[in-house]
C-alpha cells in the first residue's frame, strides 16, 4: 500500500507546489456533461475532443489495474500573468513565455515516479501531462486541489488558475485519499466572464471554443471573423482579472522562468522572423505548436 505522506514529500522534492491523491473511478457525471457540450457544438472544429471518449472518463481504461491517481501541480505565474499594458498591440499567454510545460512537468513526474518505484518496486503506472484523454481537472478537484472556475479552469486557493498539472495513474491503493474542498468557489464573481472580449465563457462554466481567443490562436480553427484583440498565441484575459490570480505568488521554480520577453518583440520583428530563427529562439516553447506562419497570421493588421 502506498503511503500518501511519502508521495507528497517526494512530489515536493520533484518541484511540485501542490499534490493530491484520489481513487480511480468512472467519471459518469462528467461524461454526461462533456457529451452534452459536444452535442451543443461548443467544441467548434476541435475534432480530437470527440475521440477516445471511452477512455477519457475512466483512468482504468488507460492503465490496466489502476487504483490511484496522484495529481501534482506547479504554479507558473510570471511577470506577464497580470496582464499587458493597455497600449500593447502584440500579446502572448504567460505560460507560453516559458519552456514547453509538457517537457518540464513530464521530467518532474518522472523523478517522482522513480522515487516511488525505489520504495515500491512492484508498482505499475503511467505518467500523464495533458497529452492523453485524461480528465485532469476533475481528478484535481477530486484530489482536493481546487474547483472548476467560472471560466472552466481549475482554480486553486494558493495559486489561482496559474497552475500546470500532471498525473501519475498507479496500480496500488494508497493508505489515505484526499477529498474535494468545501466552502470554496467563485461565488457571485463574474470578472472572468465580463473580461472575455469575445464572450466565450458560458453560464454553466463551459467555453464556446468557436469564440475563444486561445483556441483561435493555438488551434487555428476558430470560426471566421473571431477577433484576437492583439493575442498572437493563447490568451490570459479571463485569468489576469481573477482575484485568486491577483494574489497568487510568482512561480518559485527556475524551471518556469520566462525564456523570452514578448514586450520586447515588435510586430515588425515577428513578421521578419523566418523559420530557422523561429526554431532557434522559440523551439523549446509552446509557440512551436502554432509555428511562425500561423503566428504571423494572428498578428494585428
PyMOL commands that set and color helices and strands:
alter all, ss='L'
color gray80, all
select helices_A, chain A and resi 4-13+28-39+47-50+53-56+59-61+94-97+101-119+136-142+191-195+213-218+237-240+243-246+254-256+262-264+267-272+275-282+286-289+292-298
alter helices_A, ss='H'
color red, helices_A
select strands_A, chain A and resi 18-23+68-75+91-92+125-128+147-148+154-155+163-170+231-233
alter strands_A, ss='S'
color yellow, strands_A
deselect
rebuild
show_as cartoon
